[in-house]
Amino acid sequence: MAVPSRRLPVPPGEIIVWAYVAAVGILAGAAWLLMTHGTQPHSTPWLPWWAVAVGFACAEICVVHVRFRRSAHSFSLADLPFVFGLVFATGDAFVLGALLGTGVVWGIVRRLAIVKLAFNLAQLALAASVAAGILHLVAGDGTALEPRTWVGLYAATLTGGALTILLLGGAIAIAEGSLKPSMLVQMFATDALVTLINASIAIAAALIVATDPRAVPVLLVPALTVFAVYRAYISERQRHERLEFLYDANRTLSRSPEVAEALEALLARSLEAFRADVAEVLLTAGDGAPLRTTHGPGDLRVTMEPADRAIADELAALVDSETPVVSLTPPFGSPHLRAHLQQRGIRHAMIAMLPGEERTIGTIMLANRVGLERSFGADDLRLLEALANNASVALQYDRLEQAVTKLRTLQEQLHHQAYHDPLTDLPNRTLFMERVRDELENGGAQIAVLFVDVDDFKTVNDSLGHAVGDALLVSVAERLQRCVRPGDTVARLGGDEFAVMIPGVDDPLHDGRAVATRILREFELPVQAGAELVSVHLSLGIADSRQSGDDSDALIRNADVAMYQAKSKGKARFELFEPQMAAAILRRHDFKEELAKAIEREQMIVQYQPIVALDSGRIVAAEALVRWEHPARGLVPPVEFVPLAEETGLIVPLGRHVLREACRQARRWQDAELDGEPLRMHVNLSVAELRDPGLVDNVLGAVRDAGIDPGQLVIEITESQLLAAASVDRFHELRRLGVKIALDDFGTGYSSLSYLHSLPLDTLKIAKPFVDGLTSGRRESSFVGMIVDLARTLELEVIAEGIETSEQLAALRELRAGLGQGYFLGRPSAAPPRLRAGSRGGR
């Protein structure tokens, strides 16, 4: 059977380990008393207890260590005395001889620690007692010449081996905290194979002895010869593997152009060769600064990372030219080193020095051997010493110093990247906040902070492309730097947000106002962004350190609040922070959160304003208008929440909700009024919705889900939104669905015949200001007439908005405007069951 080379690792909790050993001992005693005590031999010659003890002692002395991949096993001739004891000795003699023979070797020859010796004897007693009981259960009083005895011996030896592995796995799990199931399975498989082979040889030998005891000398000669040859083969094979490992390690070190790359490859190979869980090299530069390269445990990888100098010095002090390699077992050195290694989970290790021509250049450590052989032996120490000497030669010739120089350069680059914006190379938010904190902690003069935001940057980014947007941010950064003193800090906080710190001033608001004025003046001229010349404006907020005390976060937050106040007042300006601004911003934030929840829960109300044929007064369409019925504020007008929705991006889900609900309502009216042409439904779209990649799919889905004809849906867009959308492709996509397009507020934006020609329009909506002027003079009337004539020429439908008086209605009828809407014809309201219940010719 497989015999572990190290029965029990050093326990971290001795009381728990002793309790485990005591439990195994109690089980062994019970098994002996119930299953083994008083049993008789199965064949002659009978063996006394001392003969069994001698057999076990000889078998334990002749041990072969076999390594397989990253595990190790120790095999001996112990199966021979084990089987012979089961067959030719009484149960009591068998157990007593096994314990005495192995106990002498483990205690005197190998000098195991008392806790390990106690555990090994307890588990051997349990395995031997259980094996003897199983043999008697299967074979009864059968002799060695009977097949049932052979079957019983196979079952007994395999069960004893499996029990030994199971008990050892439990001990490892208790002492080291865990045991991987894969390792336990591998231990079972290897032990079962070796035990099966050795038991077969032992059973055959027992058959010969039971037939004629004089054949014992004949058996011993070939058995010992085969064992000696096998042991020599294993020794030669392991020597070859060590040489091959050293050759591979030298080749790796010599061929790798970089020290870091060489060390990583060396450590990866060392983990496999030494079957360790942790491999580490500590290199010491000329100035004494240690650098750590580590592989393990698990997937942990560290390359040339600065290490604790005290730990590196203490590890280096463990080895010297007289003792170049040492084995470490708990307790480890000083309390500081002990705590360091325990924190990293190091249970046992070996360390070798890396000697240089004039000084020791570092150490190499292998730790936490995996497998059954859970310590490093003399052969491992010699191999590590050879590896360390070869590695030292490869690391000479200034490669180490070059690597340290490169590493420091790389660290400086990484430090710069960590604290600077990669696009503009300005300090980033982290470095800016550090500098603000440092200035506040130093005391003395006060500081001012400016929070800067590029107005409408998203529009530029979306319309001209991200490359132009990035170039614009670089140009903005350059202009901002031209507006400040050398000691001031300009930083990019992220996106289109910048910040300026003005330290060492007596009147922060005065100096902040002066810098803000220079910045606004600097951006009066267009900015070069790549090949584009872009007009850019900024909104700035100014905060004073006297208002925030020593709280850097509050200072930045105050400047941010003031910037938002500048945006709300029209942009392209600056504002000084005032305490009441924070409350306003907080209310705005709460309002935004409430709006988001209302949209998510579909609590927004859709009202409908009729669109009337002016000649007949018949309702032919309706425009969907969103309203917010706030539980506390009542009905919130669109002018208060729609701009906020557009600014925060909530306009897209809000528009989807209105679109779906409007299409469903169109279907309900169609079902209620079976006669006549179905009503058209007008729905407004924002710029953000036009840029939404999912717009066409959303429109198609809303039409299909409602079951209406696409021609019933009319999408309205204003001229200013049309310009911001920057592309007419989206309108053509919608038009291909069958949806109609209306140009809203015609005449108030950048009216252009080229747009009327290139867009797939169906309808022009005359803006309310022109309708208001119909009754005040001939000029406005003529202008409206021109729009009506133009639309008629282009075969477009005309809708006059904002009709509020009978005089306006009469004037529009005279101009032969086709359709109209306004409070005079019908106010927005919740959807009635039947919209055409009455004509809308007037009040």
C-alpha positions in Angstrom: 0.0 0.0 0.0 1.0 3.6 -0.4 2.8 5.0 2.7 2.9 8.7 3.1 6.4 10.1 3.4 5.1 12.7 5.9 2.1 11.6 7.9 0.9 14.9 9.5 1.9 18.5 8.8 2.6 20.9 11.6 -0.8 21.8 13.2 -1.9 25.3 13.7 -4.4 24.3 16.4 -2.7 21.6 18.5 -5.8 20.9 20.7 -7.9 20.2 17.7 -5.3 17.9 16.2 -4.8 16.0 19.5 -8.6 15.6 19.7 -8.6 14.1 16.2 -5.8 11.7 17.1 -7.6 10.7 20.2 -10.8 10.0 18.2 -8.9 7.9 15.7 -7.2 6.0 18.6 -10.6 5.3 20.3 -12.0 4.0 17.0 -8.9 1.8 16.6 -9.4 0.3 20.0 -13.0 -0.3 19.4 -12.2 -2.0 16.0 -9.6 -4.2 17.6 -11.9 -5.3 20.4 -14.9 -6.0 18.2 -13.2 -7.2 15.0 -9.7 -8.5 15.6 -9.1 -9.6 19.3 -9.0 -13.4 19.6 -8.9 -14.2 15.9 -6.7 -17.1 14.8 -4.3 -17.5 11.8 -5.6 -18.8 8.5 -2.6 -21.0 7.7 0.7 -22.2 9.1 3.4 -21.5 9.8 2.2 -19.2 12.6 4.1 -16.0 13.1 4.8 -14.6 16.5 4.3 -10.8 17.2 8.1 -10.1 17.1 8.4 -11.7 13.6 5.6 -9.4 12.4 7.3 -6.4 14.0 10.6 -7.2 12.3 8.8 -7.5 8.9 7.2 -4.1 9.3 10.4 -2.4 10.5 12.3 -3.7 7.5 9.6 -2.7 5.1 9.4 0.9 6.6 13.2 1.3 6.3 13.1 0.4 2.6 11.0 3.2 1.2 10.9 4.6 -2.4 9.7 8.2 -3.0 7.9 8.5 -6.4 6.9 11.8 -7.9 4.1 12.2 -10.3 3.4 15.6 -11.8 2.8 17.9 -8.9 2.2 15.1 -6.3 4.5 12.7 -4.5 4.0 9.3 -3.0 6.2 7.0 -0.9 6.0 3.3 -1.5 7.5 0.4 0.6 7.3 -3.4 1.0 4.8 -2.9 3.8 2.2 -4.9 1.9 4.3 -8.1 2.4 4.3 -8.1 6.2 0.7 -6.8 6.1 -0.6 -9.7 4.1 1.7 -12.3 5.9 0.4 -10.9 9.3 -3.2 -11.3 8.2 -2.6 -14.9 7.0 -0.1 -16.4 9.4 -0.5 -14.4 12.7 -3.3 -14.1 15.3 -5.2 -10.8 15.2 -3.6 -9.6 18.4 -0.1 -10.5 17.2 -0.7 -8.9 13.9 -1.8 -5.5 15.3 0.9 -5.5 18.1 3.7 -6.4 15.7 2.6 -3.8 13.1 2.5 -1.0 15.8 5.9 -2.0 17.4 7.8 -2.4 14.1 6.6 0.8 12.5 6.7 2.7 15.8 10.4 1.9 16.3 11.3 3.2 12.8 9.0 6.3 12.9 10.1 7.2 16.5 13.8 6.4 16.5 15.0 6.3 12.9 12.8 9.1 11.4 12.3 11.0 14.7 8.8 12.1 14.0 7.2 14.7 16.3 5.1 13.2 19.1 1.8 14.3 17.6 2.7 12.8 14.2 3.9 9.6 15.7 0.7 9.3 17.8 -1.5 9.9 14.7 0.4 7.4 12.5 0.2 4.7 15.1 -3.5 5.3 15.7 -4.4 5.2 12.0 -2.3 2.1 11.5 -4.0 0.3 14.4 -7.4 1.2 13.0 -6.5 0.2 9.4 -4.9 -3.1 10.6 -7.9 -4.0 12.9 -10.5 -3.2 10.2 -8.4 -5.2 7.6 -8.3 -8.2 9.9 -12.0 -8.0 10.6 -12.8 -7.8 6.9 -10.6 -10.8 6.1 -12.4 -12.9 8.7 -15.8 -11.6 7.5 -15.1 -12.7 3.9 -12.9 -15.8 4.4 -14.2 -17.1 7.7 -11.8 -19.9 8.7 -10.6 -20.6 5.2 -6.9 -21.3 4.5 -4.4 -19.4 2.4 -5.0 -21.9 -0.4 -8.7 -21.1 -0.8 -10.0 -18.4 -3.3 -12.3 -16.8 -0.7 -9.2 -16.1 1.4 -7.6 -14.4 -1.6 -10.7 -12.3 -2.2 -10.7 -11.4 1.5 -7.1 -10.3 1.4 -7.7 -8.1 -1.6 -10.7 -6.5 0.2 -8.7 -6.1 3.5 -5.6 -4.5 1.9 -7.6 -2.1 -0.3 -9.9 -1.1 2.6 -7.0 -0.5 4.9 -5.2 1.6 2.3 -8.4 3.7 1.6 -8.9 4.2 5.3 -5.4 5.4 5.7 -5.8 8.0 2.9 -9.1 9.1 4.3 -7.7 9.6 7.8 -4.6 11.4 6.4 -6.8 13.7 4.3 -8.8 14.6 7.5 -5.5 15.4 9.3 -4.3 17.6 6.5 -7.6 19.4 6.3 -7.5 20.1 10.1 -3.9 21.2 10.2 -3.8 23.3 7.0 -7.4 24.5 6.7 -8.4 22.7 3.5 -7.8 19.8 1.2 -8.8 19.9 -2.5 -11.1 17.1 -3.5 -9.0 16.5 -6.7 -6.0 15.8 -4.5 -7.9 13.3 -2.4 -9.2 11.5 -5.5 -5.7 11.3 -6.9 -4.4 9.9 -3.6 -7.1 7.2 -3.6 -6.5 6.2 -7.2 -2.7 5.9 -6.8 -2.9 4.1 -3.5 -5.4 1.6 -4.9 -3.3 0.8 -7.9 -0.1 0.2 -5.9 -1.9 -1.7 -3.2 -3.5 -4.0 -5.7 -0.1 -4.8 -7.3 1.7 -5.3 -4.0 -1.1 -7.3 -2.5 -1.1 -9.7 -5.5 2.6 -10.3 -5.1 2.2 -10.8 -1.3 -0.7 -13.2 -1.8 1.3 -15.3 -4.2 4.2 -15.3 -1.8 1.8 -16.4 1.0 0.5 -19.3 -1.1 4.0 -20.5 -1.6 4.9 -20.2 2.1 1.7 -21.9 3.1 2.5 -24.8 0.8 6.2 -25.1 1.8 7.8 -22.7 4.4 11.2 -23.6 3.2 10.6 -21.4 0.1 10.9 -18.2 2.1 14.6 -17.6 1.2 13.8 -18.3 -2.4 11.2 -15.5 -2.3 13.3 -13.0 -0.5 16.1 -12.9 -3.0 14.0 -12.0 -6.1 11.8 -9.6 -4.0 14.7 -7.7 -2.6 16.5 -7.7 -6.0 13.4 -6.3 -7.8 13.0 -3.7 -5.0 16.6 -2.6 -5.3 16.4 -2.3 -9.1 13.2 -0.3 -8.9 14.7 2.0 -6.3 17.8 2.6 -8.5 15.6 3.3 -11.5 13.5 5.8 -9.6 16.6 7.5 -8.2 18.2 7.7 -11.7 14.9 9.0 -13.2 14.6 11.8 -10.6 18.3 12.7 -11.1 17.5 13.1 -14.8 14.4 15.2 -14.1 16.5 17.5 -11.9 19.1 18.0 -14.6 16.5 18.6 -17.2 14.8 21.2 -14.9 18.1 23.0 -14.4 18.8 23.0 -18.2 15.3 24.4 -18.9 15.7 27.1 -16.2 19.1 28.2 -17.6 17.8 28.4 -21.1 14.8 30.4 -19.9 16.9 32.9 -18.0 19.4 33.3 -20.9 16.9 33.7 -23.7 14.5 36.1 -22.0 15.3 39.7 -23.0 13.8 41.2 -19.8 14.5 40.3 -16.2 10.8 40.4 -15.3 9.9 38.0 -18.1 12.8 35.6 -17.2 11.7 35.5 -13.5 8.1 34.8 -14.4 9.0 31.9 -16.5 11.5 30.6 -13.9 9.0 30.7 -11.1 6.3 29.0 -13.2 8.7 26.2 -14.0 9.8 26.0 -10.3 6.3 25.5 -9.0 5.9 22.4 -11.2 9.4 21.0 -10.5 9.2 21.4 -6.7 5.5 20.7 -6.5 5.0 23.9 -4.5 2.1 26.3 -4.2 4.2 29.5 -3.9 7.4 30.6 -5.7 9.0 34.0 -5.1 12.1 35.9 -5.9 13.2 39.0 -4.0 15.8 41.1 -5.9 17.7 43.8 -4.2 18.8 46.8 -6.2 22.0 48.8 -5.6 20.2 51.2 -3.2 18.8 48.3 -1.2 15.2 48.6 -2.4 13.7 45.1 -2.7 11.5 44.1 -5.7 9.2 41.1 -5.4 8.1 38.7 -8.2 5.7 36.0 -7.0 3.7 33.2 -8.5 0.9 31.7 -6.3 -0.9 30.7 -4.3 -3.4 29.9 -7.1 -3.6 32.5 -9.9 -1.9 35.3 -7.9 0.8 36.9 -10.0 3.1 39.8 -8.9 5.9 41.1 -11.1 8.7 43.4 -9.9 6.6 45.0 -7.2 8.2 47.0 -4.3 8.5 44.8 -1.2 8.8 45.3 2.5 12.5 46.1 3.1 12.5 44.7 6.6 11.1 41.4 5.5 13.5 41.1 2.6 16.5 41.9 4.9 15.3 39.3 7.4 14.9 36.6 4.7 18.3 37.4 3.3 19.8 37.1 6.8 18.7 33.5 7.0 21.2 32.4 4.3 24.9 33.2 3.6 27.8 31.7 1.8 28.2 29.0 4.4 24.5 28.1 4.5 23.2 29.1 1.1 19.9 27.3 1.4 17.7 26.6 4.5 14.4 24.9 5.2 11.8 26.9 7.1 9.2 25.5 9.5 7.1 27.3 12.1 7.7 29.3 14.1 9.3 31.6 11.5 12.0 34.0 12.8 10.9 37.3 14.4 7.3 38.2 15.2 7.2 40.5 12.2 8.4 37.8 9.8 6.1 35.3 11.4 3.1 37.5 11.0 4.0 38.3 7.4 4.3 34.6 6.4 1.2 33.5 8.3 -0.8 36.3 6.6 0.3 34.9 3.3 -0.6 31.3 4.3 3.1 30.1 4.2 3.2 26.8 6.2 6.7 25.5 5.3 9.3 26.8 2.8 12.9 26.7 1.7 15.0 29.7 0.9 18.2 30.1 -1.1 20.4 33.0 -1.6 21.1 34.5 -5.0 24.8 35.3 -4.8 26.4 38.1 -6.9 30.0 39.0 -7.6 30.1 41.7 -4.9 26.9 41.3 -3.0 23.9 39.1 -2.5 21.4 40.2 -5.1 18.4 38.5 -3.5 16.7 35.3 -2.4 14.4 32.7 -4.0 11.7 30.9 -2.0 9.6 27.9 -2.6 6.7 27.3 -0.2 3.7 25.0 0.6 4.5 21.7 -1.1 1.4 20.0 -2.5 0.7 16.3 -2.4 1.3 13.7 0.3 5.0 14.5 0.7 4.3 17.9 2.4 7.8 19.0 3.2 11.0 19.7 1.3 13.8 17.1 1.7 17.6 17.2 1.3 17.4 16.6 -2.5 15.0 19.6 -2.8 17.4 21.8 -0.9 20.4 20.8 -3.1 18.3 21.3 -6.3 17.2 24.8 -5.1 20.8 25.7 -4.3 21.9 24.8 -7.8 19.0 26.7 -9.3 19.8 29.8 -7.3 23.5 29.7 -8.4 22.5 29.4 -12.1 19.9 32.1 -11.8 22.4 34.5 -10.1 24.8 34.1 -13.1 22.1 34.8 -15.5 21.0 37.9 -13.6 24.5 39.4 -13.6 26.1 41.7 -16.1 24.0 44.7 -15.1 20.7 43.1 -16.2 19.3 43.6 -12.7 20.2 47.3 -12.6 18.8 47.8 -16.0 15.6 46.1 -15.0 15.3 48.3 -11.9 15.9 51.5 -14.0 13.2 50.4 -16.5 10.9 49.5 -13.7 11.2 52.9 -12.1 10.7 54.6 -15.4 7.6 52.5 -15.9 6.3 53.3 -12.4 6.8 57.0 -13.1 4.8 56.6 -16.3 2.1 54.7 -14.5 2.0 57.2 -11.7 1.6 60.0 -14.3 -1.2 58.1 -16.1 -3.0 57.5 -12.8 -3.1 61.2 -12.0 -3.5 62.8 -15.4 -6.2 62.8 -18.1 -5.0 60.7 -21.1 -6.7 63.0 -23.7 -5.6 66.5 -22.5 -2.7 65.5 -20.2 -4.2 67.8 -17.5 -4.4 66.7 -13.9 -7.4 64.4 -13.4 -10.0 64.5 -10.6 -7.9 62.5 -8.2 -4.8 64.8 -8.5 -7.0 68.0 -8.5 -8.7 66.9 -5.2 -5.3 66.1 -3.7 -4.0 69.5 -4.5 -7.1 71.2 -3.2 -6.8 69.2 0.1 -3.1 70.1 0.4 -3.8 73.8 -0.1 -6.6 73.7 2.5 -4.5 71.8 5.0 -1.5 74.2 4.6 -3.6 77.1 5.8 -2.6 80.7 5.2 -4.2 82.3 2.1 -7.6 81.2 0.8 -8.3 79.5 -2.5 -11.0 79.8 -5.2 -12.3 76.9 -7.3 -14.0 77.3 -10.7 -16.1 74.5 -12.0 -16.2 74.7 -15.8 -18.7 72.9 -18.2 -18.7 73.0 -22.0 -22.1 74.1 -23.1 -23.9 71.8 -25.6 -20.9 69.6 -26.0 -23.1 66.5 -26.6 -24.6 68.2 -29.6 -21.2 68.8 -31.1 -20.0 65.3 -30.3 -23.1 63.7 -31.8 -23.3 65.9 -34.9 -19.6 66.2 -35.8 -18.3 62.9 -34.4 -16.3 61.8 -31.4 -12.9 62.7 -33.1 -14.0 66.3 -33.4 -15.3 66.2 -29.9 -12.0 64.9 -28.5 -10.1 67.6 -30.5 -12.4 70.2 -29.1 -11.7 69.1 -25.5 -8.0 69.4 -26.2 -8.4 72.9 -27.5 -10.5 73.9 -24.6 -7.8 72.6 -22.2 -5.2 74.7 -24.0 -7.3 77.9 -23.8 -8.1 77.4 -20.2 -4.4 77.1 -19.4 -3.7 80.4 -21.1 -6.1 82.1 -18.7 -4.4 81.2 -15.4 -1.2 81.8 -13.6 1.7 79.2 -13.6 0.9 78.2 -10.0 -2.8 77.6 -10.7 -4.2 74.2 -11.5 -6.4 73.4 -14.5 -7.8 69.8 -14.4 -10.2 67.8 -16.5 -12.7 66.1 -14.1 -14.2 63.9 -16.8 -16.4 64.2 -19.9 -16.8 67.9 -20.7 -16.2 69.1 -17.2 -13.0 71.0 -16.1 -12.0 72.7 -12.9 -9.6 75.5 -12.0 -7.9 76.0 -8.6 -6.6 79.5 -7.7 -4.5 79.2 -4.6 -2.9 81.8 -2.4 -5.3 84.7 -2.8 -6.7 87.0 -0.2 -10.1 87.6 -1.9 -11.1 84.3 -3.6 -14.3 85.7 -5.1 -12.6 88.7 -6.6 -9.8 86.6 -8.1 -12.2 83.9 -9.2 -14.4 86.4 -10.9 -11.4 87.9 -12.8 -10.3 84.5 -14.0 -13.8 83.5 -15.1 -14.1 86.8 -17.0 -10.8 86.0 -18.8 -12.1 82.5 -19.7 -15.4 83.7 -21.1 -13.6 86.4 -23.1 -11.1 83.8 -24.4 -14.0 81.7 -25.8 -15.7 84.5 -27.6 -13.8 83.4 -30.7 -14.5 79.9 -32.3 -12.2 77.0 -31.3 -10.3 74.9 -33.8 -11.3 71.2 -33.3 -9.4 69.2 -35.9 -10.5 70.4 -39.3 -13.6 72.1 -37.9 -14.0 75.6 -36.4 -16.5 75.3 -33.6 -18.2 78.1 -31.6 -18.0 77.1 -28.0 -19.4 78.6 -24.8 -18.7 77.7 -21.2 -20.7 77.8 -18.0 -18.7 78.4 -14.8 -19.4 78.2 -11.1 -17.1 79.9 -8.6 -16.7 78.8 -4.9 -14.8 80.4 -2.1 -12.9 78.2 0.5 -14.1 80.5 3.2 -17.6 79.2 2.7 -16.6 75.5 2.9 -14.0 75.6 5.7 -11.4 72.9 5.2 -13.8 70.5 3.4 -12.4 70.0 -0.1 -15.4 67.9 -1.2 -17.8 70.7 -0.1 -15.7 73.3 -2.0 -15.9 71.4 -5.3 -19.5 70.7 -4.7 -20.3 74.3 -4.1 -18.5 75.3 -7.4 -20.5 72.5 -9.2 -23.8 73.9 -7.8 -22.9 77.4 -8.9 -22.1 76.1 -12.4 -25.6 74.5 -12.7 -27.1 77.8 -11.6 -25.2 79.5 -14.5 -26.6 76.9 -16.9 -30.1 77.4 -15.7 -29.8 81.2 -16.3 -28.9 80.8 -20.0 -25.4 79.4 -20.1 -22.2 81.1 -21.4 -21.8 82.9 -18.0 -20.5 82.4 -14.5 -22.2 82.5 -11.1 -20.8 82.9 -7.6 -21.9 80.2 -5.1 -24.5 81.2 -2.6 -25.8 78.9 0.2 -29.4 79.0 -1.1 -28.2 77.5 -4.4 -27.6 74.2 -2.8 -31.2 73.9 -1.7 -32.4 74.8 -5.2 -30.2 72.1 -6.7 -31.3 69.6 -4.1 -35.0 70.4 -5.0 -34.1 70.0 -8.7 -32.4 66.6 -7.9 -35.5 65.5 -6.0 -37.7 66.7 -8.8 -35.6 64.6 -11.3 -35.9 61.5 -9.1 -39.7 61.9 -8.9 -39.9 62.4 -12.6 -37.9 59.2 -13.3 -40.1 57.2 -11.0 -43.3 58.7 -12.6 -42.0 57.7 -16.1 -41.0 54.2 -14.9 -44.4 53.6 -13.3 -46.2 55.1 -16.3 -47.9 57.7 -14.2 -47.6 60.4 -16.8 -50.9 61.5 -18.3 -51.5 61.9 -22.0 -54.1 64.5 -23.1 -55.4 65.1 -26.6 -56.1 68.3 -28.4 -58.3 68.0 -31.5 -57.2 69.1 -34.9 -60.2 70.4 -36.9 -61.0 70.8 -40.6 -61.6 74.6 -40.7 -64.2 74.5 -43.5 -66.5 71.9 -41.9 -65.6 71.9 -38.2 -65.1 68.2 -38.3 -62.3 66.7 -36.1 -59.8 64.8 -38.3 -56.9 64.3 -36.0 -55.6 64.8 -32.4 -52.2 65.8 -31.0 -51.0 63.8 -28.0 -49.7 66.1 -25.2 -48.0 64.8 -22.1 -48.9 66.0 -18.6 -47.6 65.1 -15.2 -50.1 64.9 -12.4 -47.9 65.2 -9.4 -49.4 63.8 -6.1 -48.3 66.9 -4.2 -47.9 69.7 -6.8 -50.9 68.8 -8.9 -50.8 69.2 -12.6 -47.2 70.1 -13.6 -47.0 72.0 -17.0 -44.7 70.5 -19.6 -42.5 73.6 -19.6 -41.3 72.6 -16.1 -40.5 68.9 -16.6 -39.8 68.4 -20.4 -36.5 70.4 -20.4 -35.4 68.5 -17.3 -36.3 65.2 -19.0 -34.3 66.3 -22.1 -31.3 67.3 -20.0 -31.2 64.0 -18.1 -32.0 61.6 -20.9 -35.4 60.7 -19.4 -37.1 62.2 -22.5 -36.5 58.9 -24.4 -38.5 56.6 -22.1 -41.0 59.4 -21.7 -41.5 59.7 -25.4 -41.9 55.9 -25.8 -44.6 55.9 -23.2 -46.5 58.7 -25.0 -46.1 57.1 -28.4 -47.4 53.7 -27.2 -50.4 55.3 -25.3 -51.3 57.6 -28.2 -51.3 54.7 -30.7 -53.5 52.6 -28.4 -55.9 55.5 -28.0 -56.1 55.9 -31.8 -57.1 52.3 -32.0 -59.8 52.7 -29.3 -61.3 55.7 -31.2 -61.2 53.7 -34.4 -63.1 50.8 -32.8 -65.7 53.2 -31.3 -66.4 55.0 -34.7 -66.6 52.3 -37.3 -67.8 54.7 -40.0 -65.6 57.3 -41.7 -61.9 57.7 -42.1 -59.8 56.8 -39.0 -58.5 59.7 -37.0 -54.8 60.6 -37.3 -52.6 60.8 -34.2 -49.9 63.5 -33.9 -47.0 62.7 -31.6 -44.0 65.1 -30.9 -40.4 63.8 -31.0 -37.4 65.4 -29.3 -33.8 65.5 -30.7 -32.7 62.8 -28.2 -35.5 60.5 -29.5 -34.4 61.2 -33.1 -30.9 60.2 -32.2 -32.1 57.0 -30.4 -30.9 54.0 -32.5 -34.1 52.1 -31.5 -36.5 54.9 -32.7 -37.7 53.2 -35.9 -38.2 49.8 -34.1 -40.1 51.6 -31.3 -42.4 53.3 -33.7 -43.0 50.2 -35.7 -43.7 48.2 -32.5 -46.1 50.8 -31.2 -48.1 50.8 -34.4 -48.2 47.1 -34.7 -49.1 46.5 -31.0 -52.0 49.0 -31.3 -53.2 47.5 -34.6 -53.4 50.8 -36.5 -52.3 51.7 -40.0 -48.9 53.5 -40.0 -50.5 56.3 -42.0 -52.6 57.2 -39.0 -49.4 58.2 -37.1 -48.0 61.7 -37.7 -44.5 62.5 -36.2 -44.0 66.1 -35.4 -40.6 67.8 -35.3 -39.6 71.5 -35.0 -37.2 73.3 -37.3 -34.7 73.9 -34.5 -34.8 70.2 -33.6 -34.4 69.3 -37.3 -31.1 71.3 -37.4 -29.8 69.6 -34.2 -30.6 66.2 -35.5 -28.0 66.9 -38.2 -29.3 64.1 -40.5 -32.4 63.5 -42.5 -31.8 59.8 -42.9 -34.0 59.0 -39.8 -37.0 60.8 -41.4 -36.7 58.7 -44.5 -36.6 55.5 -42.4 -39.8 56.6 -40.7 -41.4 57.6 -43.9 -40.7 54.1 -45.4 -42.7 52.6 -42.6 -45.7 54.6 -43.8 -45.6 57.1 -41.0 -46.3 60.8 -41.9 -44.0 63.7 -41.0 -45.1 67.1 -39.8 -42.8 70.2 -39.5 -44.0 72.0 -36.3 -43.7 75.7 -35.5 -42.9 76.5 -39.2 -41.5 80.0 -39.6 -39.9 80.4 -36.2 -36.7 78.5 -36.9 -34.2 78.5 -39.7 -36.8 78.2 -42.5 -35.2 76.9 -45.6 -36.7 75.7 -48.9 -33.9 73.2 -49.1 -35.3 71.4 -46.0 -38.8 71.5 -47.5 -37.4 69.9 -50.7 -35.2 67.3 -49.1 -37.4 66.1 -46.2 -40.2 63.6 -46.8 -42.8 66.1 -45.2 -46.6 65.7 -45.3 -47.6 68.6 -43.1 -46.6 72.2 -42.2 -47.8 73.6 -38.9 -48.0 77.4 -38.9 -46.5 78.7 -35.6 -48.8 80.4 -33.1 -47.1 83.9 -33.3 -48.1 84.2 -36.9 -51.7 83.2 -36.1 -51.8 85.8 -33.3 -50.9 88.5 -35.8 -53.6 87.7 -38.3 -56.0 90.3 -36.9 -53.4 93.0 -36.2 -52.2 93.8 -39.7 -51.9 92.9 -43.3 -48.2 91.9 -43.1 -48.9 88.9 -40.8 -51.9 87.9 -42.8 -49.9 88.1 -46.0 -47.1 85.9 -44.5 -49.6 83.3 -43.4 -51.1 83.4 -46.9 -47.6 82.8 -48.4 -47.1 79.7 -46.2 -50.5 78.4 -47.2 -49.7 78.9 -50.9 -46.3 77.4 -50.5 -47.7 74.3 -48.9 -50.4 74.0 -51.5 -47.7 74.2 -54.2 -45.6 71.5 -52.5 -48.8 69.5 -51.9 -48.4 69.7 -48.2 -51.2 69.8 -45.6 -51.4 73.0 -43.5 -52.3 73.2 -39.8 -52.6 76.6 -38.1 -51.7 76.4 -34.4 -52.9 78.5 -31.5 -56.4 79.6 -32.7 -57.9 81.4 -29.8 -60.5 83.7 -31.3 -63.3 83.6 -33.8 -61.6 86.4 -35.8 -58.5 84.2 -36.2 -60.7 81.3 -37.3 -62.5 83.5 -39.9 -59.2 84.9 -41.2 -57.7 81.4 -41.7 -60.9 80.2 -43.4 -60.6 83.2 -45.8 -56.9 82.2 -46.5 -58.2 78.7 -47.1 -55.9 77.1 -44.5 -57.0 73.5 -44.3 -56.7 72.5 -40.6 -56.4 74.2 -37.3 -56.0 73.6 -33.6 -56.2 75.8 -30.5 -58.1 76.6 -27.4 -61.0 78.1 -29.4 -61.5 74.8 -31.2 -60.7 72.5 -28.2 -58.5 72.4 -25.2 -56.2 69.4 -24.4 -58.1 67.0 -22.2 -58.3 63.3 -21.3 -59.4 61.1 -24.1 -63.3 61.0 -24.6 -64.8 57.7 -25.6 -65.7 59.2 -29.0 -63.7 62.2 -30.2 -66.1 63.0 -33.1 -69.1 63.2 -30.8 -69.5 66.8 -31.9 -68.1 69.1 -34.5 -65.6 71.9 -33.5 -66.5 74.9 -35.6 -66.2 77.3 -32.7 -67.5 77.9 -29.2 
